[in-house]
Amino acid sequence: MNDNEPINSGGQPRRPPWNKGKLAGPKPPLRPSHVWSVRTKLQIAGRSRDLALFNLAIDSKLRGCDVVAVRVDDVAPNGYALDRATVRQKKTGRPVRFELSEQTRQALDDYLRLTGRKTGDFLFAGRANTSRGLTTRQYARLVGEWISGIGLDPLKFGTHSLSANQGDPDLPPNRQSACCPTFTRTHEDREHRPLPGH
């Protein structure tokens, strides 16, 4: 036993903290340029599922566990994406209503056309079993892949703090969860539409 090793009250060597050497506390959010870089990379690679998944995550601001639980009926009950969707949160049981941007609707429509997903199916199927949805672990792995794919360190942009606007009043702190990656759009990333009558 090393003389410099800390010892607990029972005389046993103390285990090092789980987060020793890791970045603790809030991690920086993705910037609008990062969001656009991810989108562009996914479009060029022809990854229709990932593009639809990423765009939906950005628009909805849902936890990852809620994103992977979305069914076709929630966003495209008639076979094409709605302008607005409502999804019930797993943790709180409350419905969350959100608007789908034009690029998200297009990505979802393309993905549905390619995959033939039908009403009742999970929107985003896992690779092994298409009747089951992605798991949160698979989703977190994808998030890490997207981030590293644009030259960022996934360890510095934690999957639970991918909020593109930490101060967004629409995103309460309890919507951030370490097991469920969350995205939110920045003000600059939101689609600006003309006001009625302009």
N, C-alpha and C positions, 0 to 999 in steps of 0.2 A: 504494500500500500504506500502511496506517495505521501510524504509528510505535509505537502502543500494542499492535498486534496481536502475539500470541506467535509466535515463529519456532522451527521445529525445527532439528536439527543440520544439515540439508541446505540451510538458507537459505530454505526454503519456509514460507509461513504455515501455522501449525498449525490443523488442523480442530477446531471446537468438539466437546466430548464429546457422544455421542449422547443422553445423559440430561440435558443442560443445561436447566434450567428445569422439569424433571419431578420428581415425587416419587420419591425412591429409598428402597429398603429395604422392610420389611414394611408392608403397608397394612392398615387396620383391617378386621376381619371383619364380615359382616352380623350384626346382632343378631336375636334371636328376633322382635322387633316388625317388623323389615324383612322377614324370611321370611314372616310372616303377611300383611304388606301386599302383597307380591308375589303370594302365593297368592290373596288376596281380589281383587286387581285382575284377575288372569288368569281367575278364576271369573266375575266380573261381565262381563268382555269375551267370555266364551264361547270362550276360546282353549284348547280341550281338549288339543291337542298340546303347547302350551307348558306347561300346568299339569302334564300327565303327565311331561314332560321335567324340569321344575323339581323336582317331588316325587321323581322317581327319582334325580336328582342329589343331592338332600339326603339321602335314605335310604342310598344306596349309597356316598357319599363317593368315587366313582370320578373319575379324571381325565376331562376333557372328551372326549379322544380315545377313551376306553373307553366313555363314555356314548353317544356317537354310533354306536359300533360294536355296541351291544346289538341282538340279534335277538329276534324275537317268542318263539322257543323258549326263550330265556334266562329270561324272566319270566312267560310265559303259554303254555306248550306245549300246553295243552288248551283254549285260547281264553279263559281267564280268569286273572287274576294270581295267582301263588303267594304264600304267606306268606313264604317265603324263596327267594332266588335266588342263583345262583353265576355269576360272570362272570370269564373269564380276562383278566388285565391284558395289554395289548399290550406294555408296556415290560419287565415282569419275567417274563411268561409264567406267573405264579402265579395260581391261582384265588382270587377274593375272594367270600366268602359274606356276605350281608347280609339283614336282615329288611326287609320292605316293610310300612310302616304301613298302617292301614286306609284313610286318605285317599289314599295313593298307589295302593293296589290299586283303589280306586273310580275314581280318575282314569285309570288304565291301562285298566280295563274299559270305561269310557265312551269313551275314545279308540279302542280296538280295535273297539268296536261301530260307531262313526261312520265309521271309515276302512276297515274290512274287511281289515286287515293279517292275513296268514296266516303259518303256520309257515314258516320259511326266509327271510322278509322281514326287512329291517332294521326295527327297531321305529319309529324316527323317520326318515321319508323326507325327502329334500330337496325343495324346491318344484319345481325344474326337472325332475327325473327321480325318479319315485316308486320305481323299482327300486334306487336308490342311497340310502345313508344321508346324513344331514346331514354337512357337513364341519365340522372344528373351527373354521374361520373363521366359518361360519354360526352355529355354537353360541356362539362368543365375541360375535358381533354381537347375538344374542338376549339373552345375559347382560347386555350393556351396555344394551340396550333395557329389560329388566326393572328394572335398577337405576335408570336415569334416570326410568322410569315411576312410581317412588314418591318422586321428588324428590331422589334422591341423585346425586352426581357419579360417573359410571363411572370417571373417571380416578383418583378417590381410593379406589375399591374395585376394585382390579385384578382381572381375571378369573382370575388364577392364585392369588389370595389370598382367595378368597371362603369361606375356612374360617370357619364360625360358632363355632369353638372352637379357637383356635390351639394350645392345650395338650392336645388330644385324644390320648391314648396310642395309640388305634387308627389314627391317621393319621401314619405316619412322614414326616419332612421330605422324603424323596425322592418322596413322592406329590404334591408341589406342583411344577407345571411351568408355565413362562410360556406355552407354546404350548397347554396343555391346561387349561382352567378346571376348578377343583375346588371342590366344595361339601362341607360336612359339617354335621351337625346339632349344635345346642347341647344341653346337658343338659336345659334347660327345654323344648326342642322335641321331645324324645323322648317317645314314648307311654309313659305309666306304666301298667303292668299289675299286677294284684294277684298276690302270690306264691301258689304252689300251697298249698291248705289254708287260705287266708284268705278 
